[in-house]
Protein backbone atom coordinates (compact mmCIF):
# COMPACT_ATOMS: atom_id res chain seq x y z
CA UNK A 1 0.00 0.00 0.00
CA UNK A 2 1.04 3.58 -0.62
CA UNK A 3 2.39 5.37 2.43
CA UNK A 4 -0.29 7.54 4.01
CA UNK A 5 2.00 10.54 4.20
CA UNK A 6 2.73 10.48 0.45
CA UNK A 7 0.44 11.89 -2.26
CA UNK A 8 0.31 11.40 -6.05
CA UNK A 9 0.57 14.65 -8.04
CA UNK A 10 -0.16 14.84 -11.79
CA UNK A 11 -0.03 18.64 -12.21
CA UNK A 12 3.11 20.76 -11.69
CA UNK A 13 0.93 23.66 -10.45
CA UNK A 14 -0.14 21.67 -7.38
CA UNK A 15 3.33 21.00 -5.93
CA UNK A 16 6.67 22.85 -5.66
CA UNK A 17 9.76 20.65 -6.03
CA UNK A 18 12.45 23.37 -5.92
CA UNK A 19 13.71 22.39 -2.47
CA UNK A 20 12.57 18.74 -2.42
CA UNK A 21 14.90 15.75 -2.26
CA UNK A 22 14.68 12.61 -4.39
CA UNK A 23 13.74 9.73 -2.09
CA UNK A 24 13.66 6.03 -3.02
CA UNK A 25 11.84 5.48 0.27
CA UNK A 26 8.66 6.55 -1.54
CA UNK A 27 8.91 3.58 -3.94
CA UNK A 28 5.40 2.17 -4.36
CA UNK A 29 2.59 1.07 -6.70
CA UNK A 30 -1.14 1.28 -6.00
CA UNK A 31 -4.62 1.19 -7.50
CA UNK A 32 -7.38 3.52 -6.32
CA UNK A 33 -10.68 1.61 -6.45
CA UNK A 34 -12.74 4.81 -6.17
CA UNK A 35 -11.16 6.70 -9.08
CA UNK A 36 -9.94 3.70 -11.11
CA UNK A 37 -6.42 5.20 -11.21
CA UNK A 38 -3.23 3.13 -11.08
CA UNK A 39 0.25 4.50 -10.40
CA UNK A 40 3.76 3.10 -10.08
CA UNK A 41 6.96 4.93 -9.11
CA UNK A 42 9.59 5.09 -11.83
CA UNK A 43 12.09 2.86 -9.98
CA UNK A 44 9.64 -0.05 -10.34
CA UNK A 45 9.11 0.58 -14.05
CA UNK A 46 12.73 0.78 -15.20
CA UNK A 47 13.48 -0.87 -18.55
CA UNK A 48 9.76 -1.38 -19.24
CA UNK A 49 7.71 0.31 -21.93
CA UNK A 50 4.42 2.09 -21.12
CA UNK A 51 2.65 -0.52 -23.29
CA UNK A 52 4.07 -3.38 -21.19
CA UNK A 53 2.94 -1.68 -17.96
CA UNK A 54 -0.56 -0.95 -19.32
CA UNK A 55 -1.19 -4.48 -20.63
CA UNK A 56 -0.02 -6.01 -17.34
CA UNK A 57 -2.36 -3.79 -15.28
CA UNK A 58 -5.28 -4.37 -17.66
CA UNK A 59 -4.91 -8.13 -17.33
CA UNK A 60 -4.60 -7.89 -13.53
CA UNK A 61 -7.90 -5.98 -13.32
CA UNK A 62 -9.85 -8.19 -15.71
CA UNK A 63 -9.79 -6.00 -18.83
CA UNK A 64 -9.17 -7.33 -22.35
CA UNK A 65 -5.72 -6.43 -23.70
CA UNK A 66 -7.10 -5.00 -26.94
CA UNK A 67 -6.18 -1.82 -28.81
CA UNK A 68 -9.32 -0.02 -27.64
CA UNK A 69 -8.50 -0.46 -23.93
CA UNK A 70 -4.79 0.28 -24.45
CA UNK A 71 -5.56 3.58 -26.22
CA UNK A 72 -8.03 4.52 -23.45
CA UNK A 73 -5.22 4.12 -20.89
CA UNK A 74 -2.62 5.92 -23.05
CA UNK A 75 -4.94 8.92 -23.44
CA UNK A 76 -4.93 9.36 -19.64
CA UNK A 77 -1.30 8.40 -18.95
CA UNK A 78 0.72 11.07 -17.13
CA UNK A 79 4.20 11.40 -15.67
CA UNK A 80 3.94 12.89 -12.20
CA UNK A 81 5.46 12.46 -8.75
CA UNK A 82 4.72 10.80 -5.45
CA UNK A 83 5.67 13.35 -2.80
CA UNK A 84 5.55 14.12 0.90
CA UNK A 85 5.42 17.57 2.45
CA UNK A 86 6.23 19.10 5.78
CA UNK A 87 2.88 20.84 5.79
CA UNK A 88 4.25 24.03 4.22
CA UNK A 89 2.09 25.82 1.69
CA UNK A 90 3.18 28.82 -0.40
CA UNK A 91 1.20 31.07 -2.73
CA UNK A 92 2.31 28.87 -5.63
CA UNK A 93 1.25 25.54 -4.10
CA UNK A 94 2.21 22.83 -1.62
CA UNK A 95 5.97 22.72 -0.82
CA UNK A 96 7.31 19.17 -1.21
CA UNK A 97 9.90 17.69 1.18
CA UNK A 98 10.64 14.44 -0.67
CA UNK A 99 9.53 13.12 -4.06
CA UNK A 100 9.93 10.26 -6.53
CA UNK A 101 8.81 10.36 -10.20
CA UNK A 102 5.81 8.18 -11.03
CA UNK A 103 3.61 7.05 -13.93
CA UNK A 104 -0.18 7.03 -13.58
CA UNK A 105 -3.21 6.22 -15.73
CA UNK A 106 -6.86 5.30 -15.31
CA UNK A 107 -8.65 2.13 -16.32
CA UNK A 108 -10.89 2.35 -19.44
CA UNK A 109 -14.22 4.11 -18.85
CA UNK A 110 -17.14 4.26 -21.30
CA UNK A 111 -17.86 7.85 -20.27
CA UNK A 112 -14.37 9.07 -21.25
CA UNK A 113 -13.11 9.06 -24.85
CA UNK A 114 -9.64 10.58 -25.29
CA UNK A 115 -8.02 11.95 -28.44
CA UNK A 116 -6.27 8.72 -29.57
CA UNK A 117 -9.32 6.55 -28.92
CA UNK A 118 -11.56 9.01 -30.80
CA UNK A 119 -9.20 8.91 -33.82
CA UNK A 120 -9.24 5.09 -33.64
CA UNK A 121 -13.05 5.03 -33.75
CA UNK A 122 -13.05 7.45 -36.71
CA UNK A 123 -10.60 5.28 -38.69
CA UNK A 124 -12.61 2.12 -37.99
CA UNK A 125 -15.78 3.89 -39.13
CA UNK A 126 -14.07 5.05 -42.33
CA UNK A 127 -12.89 1.50 -43.12
CA UNK A 128 -16.37 0.10 -42.48
CA UNK A 129 -17.92 2.66 -44.87
CA UNK A 130 -15.32 1.84 -47.56
CA UNK A 131 -15.97 -1.91 -47.21
CA UNK A 132 -19.74 -1.37 -47.40
CA UNK A 133 -19.36 0.74 -50.54
CA UNK A 134 -17.29 -2.00 -52.22
CA UNK A 135 -19.85 -4.63 -51.21
CA UNK A 136 -22.72 -2.54 -52.62
CA UNK A 137 -20.80 -1.76 -55.84
CA UNK A 138 -18.58 -4.78 -56.66
CA UNK A 139 -17.94 -3.51 -60.21
CA UNK A 140 -15.76 -0.74 -58.74
CA UNK A 141 -13.16 -3.23 -57.49
CA UNK A 142 -11.47 -3.78 -60.88
CA UNK A 143 -11.83 -2.06 -64.26
CA UNK A 144 -13.80 -4.04 -66.82
CA UNK A 145 -12.33 -5.04 -70.18
CA UNK A 146 -14.79 -2.75 -71.91
CA UNK A 147 -13.01 0.21 -70.32
CA UNK A 148 -9.65 -0.63 -71.92
CA UNK A 149 -10.27 1.66 -74.90
CA UNK A 150 -11.24 4.50 -72.57
CA UNK A 151 -8.05 4.00 -70.55
CA UNK A 152 -5.92 4.23 -73.70
CA UNK A 153 -7.62 7.51 -74.65
CA UNK A 154 -7.17 8.87 -71.11
CA UNK A 155 -3.46 7.95 -71.25
CA UNK A 156 -3.03 9.89 -74.49
CA UNK A 157 -4.76 12.92 -72.97
CA UNK A 158 -2.48 12.77 -69.92
CA UNK A 159 0.64 12.57 -72.13
CA UNK A 160 -0.50 15.68 -74.01
CA UNK A 161 -1.15 17.48 -70.72
CA UNK A 162 2.33 16.56 -69.43
CA UNK A 163 3.88 17.96 -72.63
CA UNK A 164 1.98 21.23 -72.17
CA UNK A 165 3.05 21.49 -68.53
CA UNK A 166 6.71 20.98 -69.47
CA UNK A 167 6.44 23.86 -71.95
CA UNK A 168 4.92 26.06 -69.23
CA UNK A 169 7.78 25.12 -66.85
CA UNK A 170 10.36 26.11 -69.48
CA UNK A 171 8.56 29.43 -69.97
CA UNK A 172 8.49 30.08 -66.20
CA UNK A 173 12.21 29.27 -65.92
CA UNK A 174 12.95 31.87 -68.59
CA UNK A 175 10.89 34.46 -66.72
CA UNK A 176 12.69 33.58 -63.49
CA UNK A 177 16.10 34.09 -65.08
CA UNK A 178 14.97 37.50 -66.36
CA UNK A 179 13.68 38.43 -62.90
CA UNK A 180 17.03 37.46 -61.29
CA UNK A 181 18.91 39.62 -63.79
CA UNK A 182 16.47 42.48 -63.15
CA UNK A 183 16.98 42.22 -59.40
CA UNK A 184 20.75 42.29 -59.77
CA UNK A 185 20.45 45.36 -62.00
CA UNK A 186 18.16 47.05 -59.46
CA UNK A 187 20.60 46.42 -56.59
CA UNK A 188 23.50 47.81 -58.62
CA UNK A 189 21.44 50.86 -59.56
CA UNK A 190 20.51 51.51 -55.94
CA UNK A 191 24.15 51.38 -54.90
CA UNK A 192 25.41 53.55 -57.77
CA UNK A 193 22.68 56.21 -57.50
CA UNK A 194 22.90 56.46 -53.69
CA UNK A 195 19.13 56.02 -53.27
CA UNK A 196 19.73 54.41 -49.86
CA UNK A 197 20.80 56.67 -46.97
CA UNK A 198 24.48 56.45 -46.02
CA UNK A 199 23.72 54.55 -42.79
CA UNK A 200 21.79 51.83 -44.68
CA UNK A 201 23.53 48.93 -46.42
CA UNK A 202 22.42 45.97 -48.50
CA UNK A 203 23.65 42.64 -47.17
CA UNK A 204 23.49 38.86 -47.66
CA UNK A 205 23.64 36.29 -44.83
CA UNK A 206 26.81 34.19 -45.15
CA UNK A 207 26.78 32.29 -41.84
CA UNK A 208 25.00 32.04 -38.47
CA UNK A 209 26.98 31.62 -35.22
CA UNK A 210 24.28 30.42 -32.80
CA UNK A 211 26.74 30.00 -29.90
CA UNK A 212 27.74 33.68 -29.98
CA UNK A 213 24.25 34.79 -31.14
CA UNK A 214 25.62 36.51 -34.25
CA UNK A 215 24.58 36.55 -37.93
CA UNK A 216 27.53 36.99 -40.34
CA UNK A 217 26.42 39.37 -43.11
CA UNK A 218 28.42 40.21 -46.23
CA UNK A 219 27.85 43.81 -47.38
CA UNK A 220 29.85 44.76 -50.47
CA UNK A 221 33.46 43.96 -49.44
CA UNK A 222 32.72 44.26 -45.71
CA UNK A 223 31.77 41.53 -43.25
CA UNK A 224 29.33 42.66 -40.55
CA UNK A 225 28.58 40.83 -37.30
CA UNK A 226 24.85 41.31 -36.78
CA UNK A 227 23.67 40.46 -33.20
CA UNK A 228 20.68 38.11 -33.16
CA UNK A 229 19.12 40.33 -30.49
CA UNK A 230 18.31 42.78 -33.32
CA UNK A 231 16.65 40.09 -35.48
CA UNK A 232 12.94 39.30 -35.37
CA UNK A 233 13.56 35.93 -37.04
CA UNK A 234 16.28 33.31 -37.51
CA UNK A 235 17.46 33.81 -41.11
CA UNK A 236 18.94 31.25 -43.47
CA UNK A 237 22.23 31.47 -45.35
CA UNK A 238 21.65 33.45 -48.54
CA UNK A 239 18.82 35.60 -47.15
CA UNK A 240 18.96 39.29 -48.11
CA UNK A 241 18.64 42.14 -45.67
CA UNK A 242 19.11 45.81 -44.97
CA UNK A 243 21.34 46.74 -42.05
CA UNK A 244 21.59 50.09 -40.29
CA UNK A 245 25.01 51.20 -39.06
CA UNK A 246 25.44 54.37 -37.02
CA UNK A 247 28.98 55.53 -36.09
CA UNK A 248 30.36 52.07 -36.88
CA UNK A 249 27.81 50.27 -34.67
CA UNK A 250 25.04 48.01 -36.02
CA UNK A 251 21.74 49.38 -34.67
CA UNK A 252 19.05 47.61 -36.73
CA UNK A 253 18.21 45.20 -39.51
CA UNK A 254 15.35 44.17 -41.79
CA UNK A 255 15.18 40.89 -43.77
CA UNK A 256 13.24 41.79 -46.90
CA UNK A 257 13.77 38.50 -48.74
CA UNK A 258 13.99 35.51 -46.41
CA UNK A 259 12.85 31.95 -45.83
CA UNK A 260 13.87 32.14 -42.17
CA UNK A 261 11.94 30.98 -39.13
CA UNK A 262 10.07 33.65 -37.17
CA UNK A 263 11.03 33.37 -33.51
CA UNK A 264 8.36 32.73 -30.86
CA UNK A 265 8.89 34.47 -27.50
CA UNK A 266 8.71 32.89 -24.05
CA UNK A 267 7.70 35.17 -21.16
CA UNK A 268 10.23 34.82 -18.32
CA UNK A 269 10.80 36.43 -14.93
CA UNK A 270 14.26 37.31 -13.67
CA UNK A 271 14.96 35.37 -10.46
CA UNK A 272 18.68 36.19 -10.19
CA UNK A 273 20.87 39.02 -11.48
CA UNK A 274 24.55 38.86 -10.54
CA UNK A 275 27.82 39.77 -12.29
CA UNK A 276 26.07 40.35 -15.63
CA UNK A 277 24.61 36.84 -15.52
CA UNK A 278 20.83 36.59 -15.37
CA UNK A 279 18.78 33.56 -14.37
CA UNK A 280 15.22 33.56 -15.72
CA UNK A 281 12.22 31.29 -15.21
CA UNK A 282 9.19 30.82 -17.47
CA UNK A 283 5.59 30.03 -16.54
CA UNK A 284 6.34 26.29 -16.80
CA UNK A 285 9.13 26.78 -14.20
CA UNK A 286 11.91 26.04 -16.69
CA UNK A 287 15.04 28.07 -16.02
CA UNK A 288 17.83 29.48 -18.21
CA UNK A 289 21.09 31.31 -17.54
CA UNK A 290 21.67 34.29 -19.84
CA UNK A 291 25.08 35.95 -20.21
CA UNK A 292 25.75 38.84 -22.64
CA UNK A 293 27.58 38.09 -25.90
CA UNK A 294 27.89 41.67 -27.21
CA UNK A 295 27.61 45.33 -26.17
CA UNK A 296 23.90 45.53 -27.04
CA UNK A 297 23.09 42.59 -24.77
CA UNK A 298 25.32 44.01 -22.01
CA UNK A 299 23.45 47.31 -22.19
CA UNK A 300 20.07 45.52 -22.09
CA UNK A 301 21.05 43.40 -19.08
CA UNK A 302 22.33 46.44 -17.20
CA UNK A 303 18.80 47.90 -17.33
CA UNK A 304 17.23 44.87 -15.68
CA UNK A 305 16.71 43.89 -12.08
CA UNK A 306 15.25 40.97 -10.15
CA UNK A 307 11.53 40.32 -10.79
CA UNK A 308 11.61 42.18 -14.12
CA UNK A 309 10.17 40.33 -17.11
CA UNK A 310 11.92 39.56 -20.41
CA UNK A 311 11.01 37.82 -23.65
CA UNK A 312 13.30 34.86 -24.36
CA UNK A 313 13.60 33.37 -27.85
CA UNK A 314 14.78 29.73 -27.84
CA UNK A 315 15.22 27.24 -30.70
CA UNK A 316 16.14 23.60 -29.97
CA UNK A 317 17.12 24.54 -26.42
CA UNK A 318 19.54 27.24 -27.61
CA UNK A 319 18.98 30.88 -26.57
CA UNK A 320 19.00 33.06 -29.69
CA UNK A 321 17.94 36.42 -28.29
CA UNK A 322 16.25 38.11 -25.36
CA UNK A 323 14.26 41.31 -25.20
CA UNK A 324 13.51 43.63 -22.32
CA UNK A 325 9.85 44.51 -21.87
CA UNK A 326 10.26 47.35 -19.40
CA UNK A 327 9.11 50.77 -20.77
CA UNK A 328 11.35 52.41 -23.35
CA UNK A 329 13.47 49.39 -24.26
CA UNK A 330 11.67 47.86 -27.28
CA UNK A 331 12.98 49.33 -30.58
CA UNK A 332 10.41 49.70 -33.35
CA UNK A 333 12.57 51.24 -36.12
CA UNK A 334 9.68 53.25 -37.62
CA UNK A 335 12.07 55.44 -39.59
CA UNK A 336 14.01 52.36 -40.66
CA UNK A 337 10.91 50.69 -42.12
CA UNK A 338 9.92 53.92 -43.86
CA UNK A 339 13.30 53.96 -45.59
CA UNK A 340 12.79 50.37 -46.71
CA UNK A 341 9.37 51.23 -48.18
CA UNK A 342 11.06 53.93 -50.23
CA UNK A 343 13.68 51.39 -51.35
CA UNK A 344 10.98 48.91 -52.46
CA UNK A 345 9.23 51.60 -54.51
CA UNK A 346 12.43 52.63 -56.29
CA UNK A 347 13.40 48.96 -56.81
CA UNK A 348 10.10 48.19 -58.54
CA UNK A 349 10.55 51.13 -60.92
CA UNK A 350 14.10 50.08 -61.80
CA UNK A 351 13.00 46.46 -62.32
CA UNK A 352 10.22 47.55 -64.72
CA UNK A 353 12.75 49.60 -66.70
CA UNK A 354 15.23 46.69 -66.79
CA UNK A 355 12.57 44.22 -68.01
CA UNK A 356 11.53 46.70 -70.70
CA UNK A 357 15.09 46.79 -72.08
CA UNK A 358 15.45 42.95 -72.27
N, C-alpha and C positions, 0 to 999 in steps of 0.2 A: 504493500500500500504506500501511497505517496505520503510523505511526512507532513503532518498537520501544519507545521510552521511555514511550509513552502507553497507557492502559488504559481500556476501556469499563466504566463502573459503572452498574448499574441499581437499586441499593438505597442509600438515603441513609445507612444504618447502616454501610456499608463504607468511606465516605470522608468526610473533614471538609473543608468548603469555606470555613470562616470566614475564613481568611487567604490564600485562593487568589486569583489574578488571572485575569481573563478574557483568553484568548489566542486570536486568530484563526490563529496559527501551527499550531494543532492541527486545522485544517480538514481533513476526510478523509471517505471512505466506504469500506466494506469488507464482505466476505462471508466468514464463517468456514465452511469446508467441513466441518469436524469436527462443529460444533454446529448448522449450518444457520441461523446467525443473521446478519442483515444490519443494519448501522448506517450512519447518515449524520449528520454534524454539522449543526446547525440553520442555519448560514450557507449551506449548499448546498440547503436545502429551503425557503428563503424564498418566500412567495407560492404555495406548493403545498399542496394538501390531503393528508391522510394517505392517502386513497383513491387519489389520483394516484400517490403514491410507491409504494404497495403494488402496484398494477396494473403499473407499469413494472418493478418488481423481479421480479414473478411471470413476466412475459413474458420477461425477460432470462434466467431460470433454467429456462425450459421448462414452466412451469405454466400451466394454463388460467386465464383471467381470469374465473372464474365466482364466484357469490355464496358458495359453499361454501369455496373457497380464500381469498377476501377476508376472510370472517368468522374463519377459522382464524388469519390473520395479525393481525387486529384484536384478537382475544382475547389475543395475546401481545405487543402493541405497548406499549412503555414509553418514557417521556421520562427520559433519564438524562444522563450527562456523559462526555466523554472527558477524561481528566486525566493529569497527570504529577505525580510527587512527588519530593521531595528525599531520600527514604528514611526520613523521620521517621514514627514510629508512636506514637500515644497510646493511652490505655486505651479511648478511644471509637472508634478506627479509624485508617486511614491518613490522614496529613495531606497534602492536595493543595498543589502549588505553583502550577500553572496548570490551567485547565479551559475547556471549551467545551461548551455544551448539545448533546445529540444525541438522535436518535430511533432505536430499535432494535426489531426483531421477527424472529421465526423463520419459516422456510418451513413450509407445511402438513405435518403428520405424522399418519399414521393412528393412532398410539398416543396422541395428545393431542387431547382434545375439550374446548374451552373453553366458557364459559357461553353466549356468543352462538350458537356453532355448535350446541350442545345444544338451545337453544330453537328454532333453525331446523329441526333434525331433528324435534322434537316437533310443530311446526306443519305440516310436510310430511306427517307421519304422520296428523295429525288430518284434513287435507284429503283424503288418500287414503281414510281410513275413511268420511268423509262421501260421497265420490263412489261408493264401493263400495255403500254403503247405498242411495243413489238408484238405482244400476243394478240392485240386487236387488229394489227395491220402486218401480218407476216410477210407480205410482198415487199416491205421496206427493208427486210434483212439483207437481201442481195439483189443487184440489178438484174433484170430479165434480159434474155438474149435479144429481145426486140428493141432494147434501148442501145444496142451496140452502135448503130448508125448515128444516133443522137450524140453518143459520147465522142465519136470521131469528129463530128461537126463542132462540138464544144471545144475539143482539143485544138482544132484549127483556129477557132476564135481566140482562145487563150494565147496561142503562139503569136497571132497578129497583135494582140494587146501588149504582150511582152516586148515585141519589136518597137511599138509606139512609145512605150515607157522608156526604153533604152535611149531613143532619140531625144525624149524630153530631158533625161538625165544629162546627156551630152550638152544640150542647150543650156541647162542650169549650170553646169561646170564652166562653160564659157562665160556666162554672166558673172559667176563667182570670181573668176580670174580677173575680169574687168573691174569688179568692185574692189578687189585687193589692190590693184594698181591705182585705182582712184583714191583709196584711203592713203596709200603711201604718198601720192602726189599732194593730197590735202595736208598731211603732217609736215611735209617739206615746206609747203607754202606757208603754213602757220609759223614755222620756225624762221623762215627767211623774211617774212613781212612783219614780224614782231607783233602779231595780233594778241598773243598772250602777254600778260604783265610780266615784268622782269622777275618777280618772286615766284612765278608759276613755271613748272617744267613738265614736259612729257616724259614718261618713264615706262619701262617694261620690267616685270618681275623676273629675276634670274634665279633666285633661290630663296628658301625660307628656313631660318634658323629658329626652330621652335624652342630649343633650350634657352637661348638668350632673348627670346621673344622679339625677333628682328626679321623684317622682310628686306632682302637684298634687291635693290632696284637699280637698273642701268638707265641712266639719263644722258644721252649723247655719249661723251667719252668719260663721264663721271659715274662712279658707283656710290649710291646713297644707301645708308642704313636707316630704314624706316621702322620705328618702333611699332610693334603690334598694338600697343595701347592707343594708337591713333586710328586703327583700322576697325571698321564696323563689320568686317567679314574676314575670313581666312582665304586669301587669294590662292590661285594656282600659278605655277611657273608659266610664263608667257602672257599673263594678264596685263592689260594696259591701264595706266593710271595717270592722274595729275598729282604732283606733289607741290606743296607750298614750302618755301625755304625763306626764312627771314633772318638776316644777319648771320648766315651760315648754319642756322639751326632749323631742322625740319619741324614745322608746326601744324601740318595738316596733310590730308591726302583724300583722293576720291577715285575709286575704281570705276571707270566708265565703260569698260568692256571686260567682263569677267565671268568665269564659270565657278567662282569660289563659293564656299559654304558660309552662309550668314550665321553669325555666332548668336547663341541663345544665352541670355544672362541668368545667373543664379544669385538670388538675394542672400547676402551674408551679413552677419553682425561681427564686429571686431571684439574679440574676447581677450586679446593680449596685444600690446604695442610696446616693443622694447628693442633698442639698438637698431632701428630701421627694419626690424623684422615684425611682421604682423601675422597674428593667428586669427583666422576667421572661421565662423561656423554657420552653416545654412540651416534652413527650417527642418531638414531631415537629420540634423545633429552631426553631419559630416564636417570634418575640419580640414583646413589647408593652412600651410605656412607660406606667406608671400614675402619675398625679398626683392628689392628694386634691382633692375637690370640696366637702367639708363637714367639720365638726369630728369626726364619727364616723370618717370615712376617715383624717383626720389622726392621730387617736389610734391607729387600727389600724396605720398605716404606721410610727408611732413605736416600735411594739413589735417590728418586724421587723428582721432583719439579713441580710447576704449568706449564701446557701446555705439559708435558710429556705424552706419550701414554702407556697404559697397556692393557693386555689381561685379560678380566674378564670371569670367568666360572660360569654360573648360572644355577641351576636346580630348577624348580617350584618356582622361585622367591627368592631362597636361594643362597647366594654367597658361593661357594665351594672352589675356589682358585682364585688367581690373579697372573699375571706374568709380570714382567718388560720386556720391549722390547727395552730398551736402550742398546748400545753396551756393551758386556762383562757380561751380567746378566742372559743369558739363559743357564742353564746347559744341556749338552748333554750326559754325562756319557758314553763316548766311551769305556773307560777302563772297566766300570761296565758291559756293554753289551758284551764285549769280554770275561769277566769272566763267564757270563751266558752261552755263546756259548760253552765254555769248559765244563761247568756243564752238558749241554744237551748231549754232546757227551759221557761223562763218564756215564751218567744215562742210555743212550740207550744200552751201552755195558753191564752194570750191569743187566738191564732188560732182555736182551737176555740170559745171563747166568742163571738168576733166572728161566726163562721159561723153559730152557733146563733141569733144575733139577727137574721140577714138573712132 
